Amino acid sequence: MLLEMRTYFDARHGGPYDRGTADSWYNRSRNPHFFRGATYDSPKVEEKDMTVFEIKEYNAGFDENESDTNARKN
C-alpha cells in the first residue's frame, strides 16, 4: 500500500508561509523571514535564524503565489 505524504504549513498571519505569499504578492524578492507573533508587531526572525522547515514554509508560500499569474498587486 502506498501512502500519500502531505506537508501542512502554518498559514497564520506573520508566519513563514504567509510572509512568502506576501513577498510574492507585493513583487518583493525572495527573502525568507517571519514574525514570532503579529506581523511588524513582534520580533522578526531572519533566514539565518530559521529552521529548515520554516524556510521550506516560506518558499512554499512564495512559490504557490508565483504560480498564480493573477496573484500580484498592481
C-alpha positions, -999 to 999 in steps of 0.1 A, spaced: 0 0 0 14 34 -10 6 62 14 5 98 3 27 121 23 14 156 28 30 186 44 8 211 63 20 246 68 10 271 95 -7 298 74 -11 322 103 -6 359 97 31 367 102 42 331 98 67 319 72 41 307 47 22 340 50 53 361 46 63 342 15 30 348 -2 31 384 8 65 390 -6 54 375 -39 21 394 -39 39 427 -35 66 418 -61 93 417 -35 123 394 -39 125 361 -21 138 368 14 129 341 39 117 356 72 87 356 95 74 371 127 71 354 161 36 369 165 17 396 146 34 410 115 55 440 123 43 440 160 65 411 172 102 401 167 112 393 132 131 361 125 157 363 97 166 334 74 199 328 94 178 320 125 151 299 107 148 262 107 150 242 75 112 236 78 105 273 83 125 282 52 105 254 34 73 270 46 83 305 34 94 291 0 62 272 -4 41 303 1 63 323 -22 62 296 -50 25 290 -47 17 327 -52 42 329 -80 24 301 -98 -8 322 -99 -2 349 -125 -32 368 -112 -19 369 -77 1 401 -78 -6 436 -65 -7 461 -93 
